[in-house]
Every structure is written in structure tokens, then in C-alpha cells.
């Protein structure tokens, strides 16, 4: 039996963070099919609109603060689609606000990760996300909501 390459959808409006994610995944040697969209409207179209005919990703890394459509709105739309019920969604934000974390959990997010600023901590955070919420841990990840702090990502 041939196993397929895991799929990751990254929703990120900030080009520097997109480059950091690309570099982090390459540096860690993850063999993943990574698709990037640059705002919440694109993400909803990809997952719930005409793009929903494409294979569903195993994991979505969702920037929480974006123009056009905020992460909370994306999460609400995606979770309302029967097609996306089992999708693992990790919100990724520079905001450490309790309100954002609670909102993410209430809307069905699997985790809320506080974005580190420096490259090495960022690398550790991305590795922590893939380790905790990648396709191999999908069932466990869907069953709980976690707030992953930077210190958690270092332990992964």
C-alpha cells in the first residue's frame, strides 16, 4: 500500500511569516504537500467553495489576524461545512490575548499557537505544531483543544 504525502494548508497574509514557515518546513525535512493562501476569503473558497473539490488538507495553519476575513470568521465558516468537520485547524497568531484563545476554542479550533518573533523559536513552534497535530496524531488532535505556548513547542 502506498501512503500519500500529508497535506498542509497555510493561511497567512504576511509574506515574511509565509517565508519563515516555508523555510522551517524545508529545514526540518518534512515531506508535505503545502498549499498557501493569503487571506481568509481564499481559505473559505478553497475549503467550502469551488475549491472544495480538491483534496481536503490534513492540517490547516490559520493566521488569526488578517485583513478581509479574520481567523475567527474563517474558523466559523469552515466548521459549519460538513466537508471540513474532521479538519485539524491550528490558529497561529502574535496575539497572546485570552479572548482570542477562548474564541478559537469555542469555534472548534484544535489549538491556538502564539507566534514567536525570532527565527529559532519560530522553527521550534512550527515543529511543535507538526508533531502534535500532524496526520499521525489526527484522531488525538481532533478530540481536544490546546493552547500551545512557545515553551510547549520547545519541548516537542
N, C-alpha and C positions, 0 to 999 in steps of 0.2 A: 504494500500500500504506500502510495506517495503522499507525504504530508505537504500541505500547502504553506506558503510563506505567510506569516501573520500580517494582518493589515492594520495600519495606524492612520487615523485621520487627525491632522493637526489644524486647529482653527486658531490662527494667530494673525493679528493685524499689524504687528510691529516687526518690521523686516529684520532688525538686529536679533530679536528673540528667535525668529524663524531660523536664521543662520546658526545661532547657538544650538538650537535643537538638532538641526542637520549635522553639525559638527559633533555634537555629543553622541548621536546615534552611530555615526561613522567611526568615531574614536573607540566606542565600546564594541564595535564589530557586530551590531545587531543586523541580522538578515531579515529585514522587514520591508513590506511594500508600504511606503509612506506617501500619503497624499496630503497636500497643503491647500487650504482655502483661507481667504484673507479677511473674511468678516462673517458675522452671524447669519446674514441672509444667504450667503453662499453655502454655509453649513446646512441650513434648513432645506435649501433647494436640493443639495446633494443627498441628504438623508430622507427627506419626506416628499420632495417634489419629483420632477422628471429624472433627477439623478438617482432616485431610489431603485431604479432598475439595475444599477451597479451593485457589485457585492458589498454587503454590509461590513464595515471595518470591525476588527476585534476590540479596538480601543479607540476612544476619541479623547484627545488632549485639547481642552477648551479654554481659551483665554476668557477670563471673566469680565474684563472691562474693555469693550470695543465700541467703535462708532457704529452707526446704523442699527445694530441689534446687540444688546448686552448678552453676556453669557447666560444670565437667568432666563431671558426670553428664549434663547436657543434651547436651553435645557427643558423648559416648559413645552415648547413645540415638539421637540424630539421625543420626549417621554409620552406625549399624547398619541404618537404614532404606534400602532400595533407592530409595525415592521421593526421598530427600534427598541422594543421593551427590554431585550436582553443585552443591549449595547452597554459596555462599561464606559462610563464618562467620568473623566478626571478634570475638574476645574483647576486652572493654573493662573494665579494672579499675584501681583505685587501687593495687593491689599491684604492686610492681616486682620481686617475688621471682623468682629464676632457676628455682626448682622449678615455679612456675605457668606460666612461659613454656615450659619443656620439656614439661610435661604437655599444654599446649594443642597444641603441635606434634605430640606423639606421638598425640594423639587425633584429629588431622585438621583442626585449626583452620587457617585461611588466614593469620591474623595475630593478634598479641596487642598491643593498644594500651594504654599506660599512661595512665590518666585524669588529665588536668591538673585543677587545682583552680580557678584563676581563669577568668573567662568568655572572655577573648580567646584564651588558649591552648586552651581547650576548643573554641571555634569553629574554630580552626585544625586541631585534631585531627580533628573531625568532617569538615571539608572534605578533609583528607588521606585519610580512610577512603573517602569517596565517590569521590574522584579515583582512588585506587589500586585500589579493589575494586568500583566501581560496575558496572552491567551492560555498559558499553562495554569494560571490561577483564576481563570474566569469565573467559575462557579463560586468560589470563596469570595471573590471581589464583589459580585453582584449581591451577595447576601448581607453586606454590611456597608456602613458609611464611615469613613475615617477622615480625620483631618491630619494630613501628613505635614509635619513641621520639618524644617531643614535638618534638625538633629535626627529625625527618623530616617530621612533619606541617606544620611551618612552611615547609618547602621545597616542599611540594606546590602 
